[in-house]
Amino acid sequence: MTERKILLNPGPSTTTESVKMAQIVPDICPREKEFRDIMAPIRKELTEIVHGDPDEYTAVLFCGSGTICIDVALNSLLADKKKAFVINNGSYSQRAVDVLSYYGLPYIELKQPFDKQPSLSAIEKVLKENGDIGYVYITHHETGSGLLNPVREVGELAHRYGTFLITDTTSSFAMIPINVYEDNIDFCMASAQKGIMGMTGLSYIIGRKSIIEESAGYPRRSYYCNLYMQYDYFERTGEMHFTPPVQTIYAAKQALIEYRSEGEEAKWKRHQRIMNAIREGIDRLGFKEALDRSVQSGLVAAIKYPDDPNWDFDRVHDLCYEKGFTIYPGKLERQNTFRLCALGAIDEDDIRDFWKVFEEALEKLGVEVPVFYE
Ligand SMILES: *Cc1c(COP(=O)(O)O)cnc(C)c1O
């Protein structure tokens, strides 16, 4: 057995022993039929996780971390003479803005507060006033803050104004139940190390085939990161255009078996159970969160640093890390936070064990409990 570590960072997440071991396979050339036969069902199953009909939706696999999907989707799906429209209310939508500006592509950025749901009327106003929007982009779950965005409503608006929706579901896919039809999603994306509890290095865009096919005629802005090119190669050969992350794909195959046997609803219930145990500890120790719970995804808690002079995040981190628990710094601009995330192959008992270790760390540093804020 591998030593079990509890990762409370926002991915990669704790994996099962069986997913880890699935990577240990005889060497194989990924251009063999045997390997193609592994990838085809993975693409189908990823599409099914978000309830896409395989005749209408497809999953295109990429070798890279989740950011490759943001890059690919944004640069590949923008028609000539159109503008991207990004709703920016967190660090991951900021990343999308950065990608667009690196490519020098035209975009409209609607900045919204990081700690509230965005204004639908402000979004509608942009759509009404700009007839040249190529797509609307929103992050489903802003992993930096834990904010859950109203994808369904934004997708409905996108469709009403004759455009389509791309959403970054990297930190919600295979955790929060998603239905591309009910949620008005044309494109979503994720990474194997998060929701499906696989390994790093494999990421995927799931989206409407008709739009991908249409994008064959759009300007080609990247050689390696082009959605149509990768899709077309898969359709013609069953393979990734360039070398796939072989062992990670074996792990993904096993992770999807385990996803199916746990089940969509049961898995989401487990994540909620984990978050409840996280919140119990937050409340008991007197910590405060950056966001109101009513707007949170329930997968990430962004916790404010207390004002105790003995509080030292790095030292608390190190003391927890020594005992096998990883906690993570925050990602908010104007306040110091740390994050506890409900991802991965863990359950509420692991969180109870974590809080014991965390409390011992506070005691060691002389941080007063319950913690105080000025
Ligand atoms: C993890 C994550 C990504 C991908 O980030 P990488 O640093 O490339 O792993 C993208 N979007 C969201 C919302 C995420 O949580």
The ligand as a MOL file (V3000), in Angstrom:
LIG
                    3D

  0  0  0     0  0            999 V3000
M  V30 BEGIN CTAB
M  V30 COUNTS 15 15 0 0 0
M  V30 BEGIN ATOM
M  V30 1 C -7.7860 23.6120 -11.2210 0
M  V30 2 C -8.5270 24.5260 -12.0870 0
M  V30 3 C -8.0820 24.7920 -13.3860 0
M  V30 4 C -6.7950 24.2220 -13.9360 0
M  V30 5 O -5.7010 24.7230 -13.2810 0
M  V30 6 P -4.2230 24.0930 -13.5220 0
M  V30 7 O -3.3650 25.0260 -12.7340 0
M  V30 8 O -3.9690 24.1120 -14.9680 0
M  V30 9 O -4.2850 22.7260 -12.9550 0
M  V30 10 C -8.8750 25.5790 -14.1920 0
M  V30 11 N -10.0180 26.1120 -13.7340 0
M  V30 12 C -10.4690 25.8860 -12.4920 0
M  V30 13 C -11.7650 26.4950 -12.0770 0
M  V30 14 C -9.7380 25.0920 -11.6180 0
M  V30 15 O -10.1840 24.8600 -10.3770 0
M  V30 END ATOM
M  V30 BEGIN BOND
M  V30 1 1 1 2
M  V30 2 1 2 3
M  V30 3 2 2 14
M  V30 4 1 3 4
M  V30 5 2 3 10
M  V30 6 1 4 5
M  V30 7 1 5 6
M  V30 8 2 6 7
M  V30 9 1 6 8
M  V30 10 1 6 9
M  V30 11 1 10 11
M  V30 12 2 11 12
M  V30 13 1 12 13
M  V30 14 1 12 14
M  V30 15 1 14 15
M  V30 END BOND
M  V30 END CTAB
M  END
